[in-house]
Amino acid sequence: MTDATDATAEAADVTARYRETDEERLLTFDREGRTAAVAQNIEGYAMLKVRTAADGDELERYYGFDMALDHAAELLDVRPAELPVPDLAEDMGM
């Protein structure tokens, strides 16, 4: 059985994991030991926070999902189009 609040996706050498906690929706990326995370409140209406990891330091906030993904891709040294996004995370952002 698949959890409706947990999903993964892979592309090239990037692994993405989406999960929900009691407070946040989290999309984390891992590439060759580098990590980046995009977080949003559980209600799904607040700005997106880009962090170094799910529990890492907040680096910036964005309204748009595309801008948050651009920043995450920069942290991983890949193009934004190379980031896999699980279906459950596609509606993140305002």
C-alpha positions in Angstrom: 0.0 0.0 0.0 1.3 3.5 -0.9 1.1 6.3 1.6 -0.8 9.2 0.0 1.5 11.7 1.7 4.9 10.1 0.7 6.3 9.8 -2.8 9.7 9.5 -4.5 11.0 10.2 -8.0 14.3 9.8 -9.7 15.9 11.3 -12.7 19.6 11.0 -13.8 21.5 11.2 -10.5 18.9 13.2 -8.5 16.5 11.6 -6.0 13.4 13.5 -4.8 11.2 12.6 -1.9 8.0 14.3 -1.0 6.4 13.8 2.4 4.1 15.6 4.8 4.7 16.2 8.5 2.3 17.6 11.0 3.5 21.1 10.1 4.9 21.0 6.6 4.9 19.7 3.1 8.5 18.8 2.3 10.2 18.1 -1.0 13.8 17.1 -0.6 16.4 16.4 -3.2 19.6 14.4 -3.0 22.5 14.4 -5.5 25.9 13.0 -4.8 25.8 13.8 -1.1 24.4 17.3 -1.7 20.9 18.1 -0.4 18.3 20.8 -0.9 14.7 21.0 0.4 11.6 23.0 -0.4 9.1 23.4 2.4 5.6 24.8 2.6 3.1 24.9 5.5 0.8 21.9 5.7 -2.2 24.0 4.6 -0.3 24.7 1.3 -0.8 28.5 1.1 2.4 30.0 2.5 5.6 31.0 0.8 8.0 28.2 -0.1 11.2 28.0 2.0 14.4 26.7 0.4 16.7 25.0 2.8 20.0 23.2 2.8 18.1 20.0 4.0 14.7 19.2 5.4 15.8 20.3 8.8 18.5 22.7 7.5 19.0 26.4 7.5 16.5 28.4 5.6 18.2 30.2 2.7 15.3 32.0 0.9 11.5 32.2 0.5 9.6 32.2 -2.7 6.0 32.6 -3.9 6.5 30.5 -7.0 7.4 26.8 -7.2 9.6 27.4 -10.3 11.7 29.9 -8.4 12.2 27.6 -5.5 13.2 24.8 -7.8 15.7 27.1 -9.6 17.3 27.7 -6.2 17.3 24.0 -5.2 18.9 23.1 -8.6 21.6 25.7 -8.0 22.4 24.1 -4.7 22.7 20.7 -6.4 24.6 22.0 -9.4 22.0 20.8 -11.9 19.6 22.5 -14.3 16.1 23.0 -12.9 14.7 20.7 -15.6 16.8 17.9 -14.2 15.0 17.9 -10.9 12.4 15.1 -10.6 9.2 16.2 -8.9 6.8 13.6 -7.5 3.2 14.1 -8.6 2.1 14.9 -5.0 4.4 17.9 -4.9 3.4 19.5 -8.3 0.9 21.9 -6.7 3.4 23.5 -4.2 3.6 27.2 -4.3 1.1 30.0 -4.4 
